[in-house]
Amino acid sequence: MMASKKLKSFYTLGSLVPFTIMDRYLIGQLLPPFLFGVGAFASLVLAIDSLFEVMRKLVESGLPPAVGLKVLVLQLPRAVVFAFPMSTLLATLMTYSRLSGESELVAMRSCGVSVYRMVLPAVMLSLIITGMTFVFNEKIVPAATYEATMTLENAIKSDKPSYRRENIFYPEYRETKDDKGKKQKILTRLFYADEFDGKQMKGLTIIDRSEGALNQIVVSESGEWNPIENIWDFYNGTAYLIAPDNSYRNIVRFKRQKIELPRTPLSLAERERDTEEMNISESFEQLELERLSGDDQKIRKLKVRIQQKIAFPFACVVFGLVGSVVGTVPQRTGKGASFGISLIVIFSFYVLLVFTRALGDAGILSPHIAAWSPNAFGLGAGIFLLTRVARK
């Protein structure tokens, strides 16, 4: 009787204090299956996403085994990031199901601990994992993935250029206001190149309207960026000076001419990184460059990917909540059943993620809704289940 009273007072105290022995106990129970899940899911993702591709390169392209191993090691952080939410779900579901099957959760509830308080440690751990996922995704994954891509390209000596080869188009605008005060964009300069060979632009045409009307057209055989003077060097060209009445004022031929233009056209022509090879800050910089090109579809896709980069780590919280709530339901499921339920939930979540991303890419959903709706749906389902279980 005395022991029962002490147990009851312990759990009652645990329901009031923010971080108690009960919290440490539950988190201690959650960590081993979480670490197991990270290893299992990361290996699975790495095998599906990278291992088969590296093996194919080993056979078809003669990729050296040492390089293949390096590529796999560099792809590992990306696989670990994908494994974090899955492992959170597996750990919470497995741990709370075991505690429920062994009647430990029943004992806690009989001592006055609510379901809300019991799932709180899982949510706390999920928030920590969310932070870890964000740090990995920002600081480690982009650099490692980019290095893996470049290592693979350099090793197999692919003939595919790592830069934009043809039709480099860069418009510059300025904002003005009409008589009614409405803002409008006016073209001030247009840069166009037929092709880029990795060093020089070829077949250049510059239309200059910086003085309000067309005032100069420059046609050049080639041009390259001068990083020392931060200026463009144009070669073998002609500058047509235009009078205010749109007649030719003068024609100047040159063998070499320095022209003050931004470096942006070269940035557009250089190798475009995949969104997985950029952090959020770099993705926003790429978005600004893409806005200059005027490709609405590409801009829309990049906006969706940026929002997904921000939203993805919070899937850990969603999975942590859903797993812990489902696990608190009285049942006697083993590790195999927990793993199976985890796979079903994970598959459903990622199907929804791919579906909403496709709708975002097509412009049917806004980038924010496309990226955040899977998390919102999962969080809503978790809260709904939590309230139902708490009322029982």
C-alpha positions, 0 to 999 in steps of 0.5 A: 500500500505504501509503495503504491502511494509513493508511486502515485505521488511520483507520477503525480509530481511528474505530471507537473514538473517540466522534466522529470525522472519519468521523462528521462526514463521514456527518452532513455527507452526511445533512444536505442530504437531511434539509433537502430532506425537511423542505421536501418533506414539510412542503409536502405535509403543509401542502397536504393538511392546511391548504391545501385547507381554506383554499382552500375557506374562501376560496371558500365563506365569503369568507375574505380572502386575507391571513387565509388566508395568515396561517393557512397560515403559522401551520400551517407549524410543525405541518407541519414537526413531521410532516416531521421523522421522515419527513425523517430516514427519507429522509435516512438511506435516501438517504445510506446507499444512495448510499454503499453503491452507491458502495462507500464502506460496503464500504471502511469494512467492509474497514477494520474498521468494523462496521455498528453503528459505521457507523449510529451517526452516523445514530442520533446525528443522529436523537436531535438531531432528536428533541429538535428535534421535542419543542421544536417540539411543546411551545413553537411548535406549540400556540400557533401552531395555536391562533392559526390556529384563532382567526384562522380563526374570527374571520375567518369569524364562525362562528355555532358557539360556541367554548364549551360551551353546554349541561349544564355539570356539575361534581362535587366529591368528598372522599376518606374511609376506611371502617371497613376502611380502604378509600378511597372518594370522597364527593360534597361539592358538585354544580354544574349549569347549563342553559346558558352564553352565553359570559358567564353561566351560566343555570339554576343548581342547587347541591347542597351536602353539604360538612358530610357530609350534604345541608345546602343547595340553591341554585337561581338564575336566573343566575350569573357569575364575579367575577374581582376577588373570585375568587367567584361572583355568583348572581342571582335565586335561592333557597337551601333550608337543610336540617336534619340530618333532611332537612327544610327548615330555612329558605328564603332568597330573594335577588336577588344572592348571593356564593357561594364556589365554585372557578372550575373550572365556568367553565373546563369551559364555556369553549372546549375546546382541541384536544390539538394546541393544547396542550402536555403540561402544558396537556394534563394540566391539561385531563385533570384538568378532564375527570376532574371531568366523569366522561366516561370516553371523553373521559378515555381519549382525552385520555390516549392523545393525551398519551402520543402527544405524548410518544412521537411525537418518538422516531419520528425515532430509529426512522426513523433506525435503520431507514433507515440499516440498510436503506441499508447493504444492498448495492444500487444504488438511486437517489433515486426508489427511496429516496423510494418506499421511504420512502413505504412505510415512512412509510405503514405506520408511520402506519397502525399509529399510527392503528390503535393509537390507535383501539384505545386510544380504545376502551379495548382497549389502555392509553394507554401501549401504544397510543401507544408500540407503533408506536415499539416495533415499528419499533425492534424491526424496526430492531434485528432488521435491524441484527443480520442485516446485521451478521452478513453 
